[in-house]
Amino acid sequence: MKRHRTDAVKRMRNRMKMSRLRTAMRRVSEASTPEEREEAWRKAQSLLDKAGRTRLLHPNKVKRIKTSLAGS
């Protein structure tokens, strides 16, 4: 029963983190000015690095996403 409760908390926390991450990545792609894009890129990069460290995403996947965002 305790495992079920803790899993539910982890699941909600991971969903929130992934949602923030996806939003940040979308804002980089949709930025209209270079200044706006730079600010969005910094925020997304920080969230991606944190996701890789905490294993929310695989570190290699984080590197791949960062490379594709930097090029787009």
Secondary structure, 3 states (H helix, E strand, C coil): CHHHHHHHHHHHHHHHHHHHHHHHHHHHHHCCCHHHHHHHHHHHHHHHHHHHHCCCCCHHHHHHHHHHHHHC
